[in-house]
Amino acid sequence: MPQIENAIAHDLSLAPFLDEFRAFVLGHMKRMPSLEWTRLRVLSVMGGTAGSGLTASPEEVLRTSFGSPDLRMSDVMNAFEDYAEVIGTINNTPVYYFSGLGYYAWGLSPESSPILDASITHPNSPPGW
């Protein structure tokens, strides 16, 4: 997927972990209750934001929302720890889903930057950001 490759072009240290991250996120998205999925997708189109829309599949949402922001996991956890749930581990480090926010994130370590992330509310920010 070219977009994923472009998303990490600035830091290829994350490349070996892309497939695992995508698998955890996609699996979680597909198991999500439909009412929760719909609630988060409604947030993606609020304010007239052009995105993949309410009918986007989990695969499409992951493809369009995947990123590698210059954040540290410790920054994300400091702000949203109360919402964090572990959905898997990669390289002995937790993959997080931030419940109610529709946000996924993983980093090589708490202080490393960038991280891998995806958001069900893309192109809008998750609630509270």
Secondary structure, DSSP 8 states (H G I E B T S, - for coil): -HHHHHHTTT-GGGGGGHHHHHHHHHHHHHHS-HHHHHHHHHHHHGGG--SS-TT--HHHHHHHH-B--S--HHHHHHHHGGGEEEEEEETTEEEEEETTTTEEEE-SSTT-S--EEEETTTTS--TT-
